[in-house]
Each structure stands twice: as structure tokens, then as C-alpha cells.
Amino acid sequence: MVTLLKHTLQRRAESLVLRLVNRVVRASSDEQRVAFIQRLLENLSRAEKAVFIDVITDQMSRQELSTSEQERLFLIACRALEGTPISEEAVTACQAALGGSVHYSQEGEDILLERLVGEKKNGFFVDIGAHHARRFSNTYALYRKGWRGVNIDATPGSMVSFNAFRPDDTNLELAISDKKDPLSFNMFKEGALNTFDRELAQSYVASGWEARGTVDIIPETLADVLDRHVGTGQEIDVMSIDVEGEELHVLRSNDWNKYKPGIVIVEALDTPLSNLNENPVIAFLHEKGFVPTARLFNSIILTRLEDTCAA
């Protein structure tokens, strides 16, 4: 029944879009074309919008539309789809049109991850300090490839986007630390800056970032959380940790004998490349058998030493 409903919705959306494109071609002015598009989009359901770009991209290639007409149509379609899941085919079409690639992470971490994991389609990740399902995400590109995993963030309400866009993941709103007592969580208008590190929070305020208050949260250890949510024998391919200065406390709370990922992504703030091994987080991971593989502006990507030697 669900499959039949999806097929029916897609056929209806395709029919509506075909009518739209034909009217756009016959329209005598840009204003008329825009009016036709906007009128149609007002009548599309959320499910229908999810197939809109797929159909419109295909039809644009079949019609005699000028470059400006195609651009206008594409921009309006993108605005209509904001907040809607977009298919892999649509992303591929966008990449072809732009002559580039689509990535979601803040510093291009997911581009490097793609090189490291290759064509693997069924990997598993753990994303701590995940922030948002798509924005600044190191793991959303992997999710789109078929990977699944566990997303963790302490920010109240942070899992709303994950439940909407990544329903097949395990999405947890909680704090991770080796500390036992309640921690004061500093929150900002820019949620990516939220942190348990008081000094770091003060530096953000001094730099002009707008604070939104604090909330006390009782943390859990990473080992306990993974014991509950990662199946026995499940290999963790990628672990991303972005907790604004609290990385070492997260790392210390893991059971490295049970949960040792193939790749770890961490931040090393204010650490020159020449002093990388002196950073406490990098030194800790080195003791656990990891070596730096790539350096971005703040992020470091490390791989297991045995995997590096085997390669």
C-alpha cells in the first residue's frame, strides 16, 4: 500500500510538472513563467515536492528553454524544496549543472572521507556533537550513500532535524563526558558554538557571538551509550567528535578495546601543524593507535596505525 501511494504521488507530481514546463515554454514573458511555477508549487504536497527537482531537471533538458529561463526555474524549485529531503539523482543533477560537488561539512571533511572510504555503501558512523542533520555535518554525505549510525548532541531540540532528515539513524539528545557531575552547557544563537567549556564560551562572547544562556546536563560516558545503541560485533568505520573544546573528555569516556573506529575526526583548535603531536587530543589518540592522515583548518582526520601500515 505504501509503495502504491508513493508511486501515485510521483505520477501526479510528474503530470503537474509536465504541464508546468509546457506552459513555461508557451509563455510569452518571464513574469508569466514565474507566475505559472509559483502557482503550481502552492498546490504540491511535501511528498510531491520531494520528486519535483528530479522531474523538472529531466524535463528542462528536453525543452527549448533559454539559459535564463532554466536558471529561474531551477532557483524557484530550490526555494520550494527548502526543508524537503532531496533524492540522490537530484543532487547528482545539481553537481553536473554546477560543474562541482556538493558537500555538507564545514571544512570539507566529508570530501576527504569520500576519498578514504571509497565506494563503501553500508558503513557505520558515530557522530558526537552532530549539531544538525545536514548543516556542517561530517556524516550526512555518508548517510546519503547508504551508511547508518548514531548521532549525539547535547543541544535541546537538536534531534528535530535528525528525526526529519535521517530517520534511519539512531538520534540521541544527550551529553558525553568522562565527568560524573552535571555540566553547565553554554548555548549561543549560532548553535554550532554551543559548548561545555566555560573559557571557550567566554572567548566566543568576547568575539561578539550572542549567548543564549546555560543549562545543566548530566553527562553519560560514550562507552555506556555505545553499549546500548551499537549492536554486538558492529564495526565503527568513522567516529566524528566536534564538542567545542571537550574532545578529550569524550575520548576518555570510550572503551577503546570494544569501540575502536577505523577513522576519527576531531578538532585541534589553535594548534599549528608543526605542534600537532603536542596537542593533548592528538597525543591521546596516538596512544590508542591512531595517526594523523589529513589536516584541515581546525579538523584533524586520523586513521588506525595498522590500517595505514597495511595500505
Phi, psi and omega in degrees: 000317180297316180298318179296319179297315179299318181296319180295316178298319181294318179297321179295317180297318179298320179296316180296318182292322177299317177297320178300309184297318179298321179289325177298318181297321184278344183297148186266351182212160177299322181299319179294320181297314180298318180298317179299315182297311183295324179295320180293315184297330178295337183260000180274136174283171178301318181295322180290323178297331181296337178254001187300309184295322178304311183290315184295324178296317180294316183288327178299327181286344183261348186253161180271071178257142175288167179300317180295323178295317179295319179298316181297316179298318182294316181296318180294320178298319179297318179297321180293331184269000180300128182085008180245136175302137182242137185290161178297326179297321179293319178298317179299319179296320178296317179299319180295320181292324183276340183073023181219206179229155179261126174224162190242335184289164188287324185239015180087018179303321183290337175292315178293322178300321179300322177292323185284322184266348177066223185266011181302128187254346188232040181282177182226136182231160169231122185242108184253126191079042190291335173070293186210151183301326183236313185296125179061020186276131175277349188240354182294322178298323177293318178302318180294335178279351181114358177289158175222162182184200182241125177250132184228132174205143183275345185295126177304129180084002185293336185276358179300312181292325180293317179294331179282315188257344181224061185292342181273356174272167168266118189244119190234124175265096180198168180256145179243130178192161172273356178279152184258329185280160176304141181249145178272117184262116181272123184247147183231160175302320172274098188300338180293346181265354182306136187205154171270351182277109185296316181296319178296320178298319179296323178293325177295317179297317180297333179275358175105002179285142184277118178280150181237021177097185182229160176216140179273133182227134175275119184278166172236158176281151178296323180300316180296318181294317180292326176301323182280329193241356177246125183294154178301129179084359180287120177282132175266113183279320183224134172235120179250128182232114180222087186236030170048064173094353182253018185303318184297322179293325176293312182299319181292339182273359181270155170263099188285345174284329180266324188232087180240102184289164176284325182227137176236135174245125177223163173265143174232081185293140174055039179238109177298153181302323182292339181251019188302317183291346178275348178292129184302324180293314180293321178297319178299313181294327176298320177296332180272003175097025180246149177231142178298135179248327181209148178236129171252199184296309177245328187276146174240133175253125182239149177234159179295138183301319182294327177290321179296316180293323180293327179290000000 
